[in-house]
Structures are given as C-alpha cells and as structure tokens.
C-alpha cells in the first residue's frame, strides 16, 4: 500500500487561535489607556485636593476664658496656616499632628486659613459668643411709686452680682437698696426727689449704671466705659439731669445699711 495514501490528513482545529486584533486591543488597554487614565486622575486629584478644617469652641466654666480646638486634615503637607480672631492673630499650641489649641479671652469670629503644598486654600470660620462681655440689664418696666423705686435687674450669662448693687443720690450720698430679691432680680430703693443713680455688675465684673428721675419717670443707662445707653419712658434726659448724674457718679463712695436681701 502506498504510504502517502495511508496517512491520515490532520483535521482542522477551531477556536484555538486568538485573533491578532484582540491581542492588540488588550495590550493597548493595559499598557497605554489605563496607565494614562490613572496617572491623570491622580494628578488631577493631587492638584485640586484641599485641606479640611474643623473648629470646636469649648464651653467656658467662668464665662471669661475658653479655648478653641482646631483640627486640620490634609493629604499633602501644609504650606502655611493663619489663625485670627477679629483680624488679631491667635497664638496656637500644637497638640499633635494636625491638632492645635488656642486660648480665647473675648468674643468674636475665629478664622483659620490653610494653604496646601499644591497651592489650594481652605478657610473655616467659627463665631465665639459664649463669653460674658455684657453688663447686666434693667427692665424698662420699672416703677416709682410713693417715693420707692422698683426695678428688675438680670444677666443671662454669669449672673448678677447682687452684692455690687448700690445707689448714689443727687448730692453724692451713698444709698443702699431697701430690698433685693435674688430669685426674681427685683430691687427697690428709696427714691431721691432729684434723681438716683444705681450701680451694678455681673459676676465677671461687667459694670453699668442707670440714672432714674422721678419727673416723667425717666431712666438712662450707661456702661462702665461711659458710653450712653438708651433712655426709657420719656426718652432723653435734660442736660441738667445728665450733669447731676455725672456728678453723683464721681462723688458717691459709701454704703448704707438696712438692706433686705431675699433668696
């Protein structure tokens, strides 16, 4: 038998060969397209990422001092950081990486500005209004009846220092209150026919004075720094009354007796 005729011709195999086009596309995807996308994505991220800032103001114990905790988180190193309160730079104490504290002694907005290594800037703001910087206030519903002045004094933060309440008559004589009710804040004085100036402060030392005049039931308040407040009842006082109030403030120094204080 002829050997050439006895050999079996190999049968064709299907599905074992990978098309060259598919190999080329995978190579392009893995070695060119994906690296390009990843590189540019990371580049865009690092060029545009910003630091994050958190400001936390602590609750004060004495209404006079508190602290602010500042936390800065950033993937890139920080290039610069500025912390101010009402345009005055705050002194920071570093607690740990990205954590700082600052002593706060007055109210006002805290501003923190951080610049990252990529030049991106982040800013955060936090108002501080927990410190007591305002003196007590007297309600405008005071009364002068049968020679007795009655009013209510209150302070919503540190509280009224009821031991500081005193009066000064028009001739400079010191006058003590007839009664002080700490629970309601109601205070009464024997009224001077020519006017009476009442002085008071809160537990933080914020002081004020209020001048009362029986004619027209007038009251005008003045803060410790001398700035004039608003007049109640009949409006502004006359120049003669203002001069009397100023003279009584400068000359009254003593304390009377017989004060009734109610808890």
Secondary structure, DSSP 8 states (H G I E B T S, - for coil): --HHHHS-------S-S--HHHHHHHHHIIIIIHHHHHHHHHHHHHHH---EEEEEE---SSSS-EEEEEEEE-SS-EEEEEEEETTEE--EEEEETTEEEEEE-S-EEEEEEEEETTS-EEEEEEEE--S--S--EE-S--EEETTEEEEEEE-SSS-EEEEEEEEEETTS-EE--SEEETTTTEEEEE--TT-EEEEEEETT--EEEEEEETTTTEEEEEETT--EEEEESS-S--HHHHHHHHHHHHH-----S--EEE-
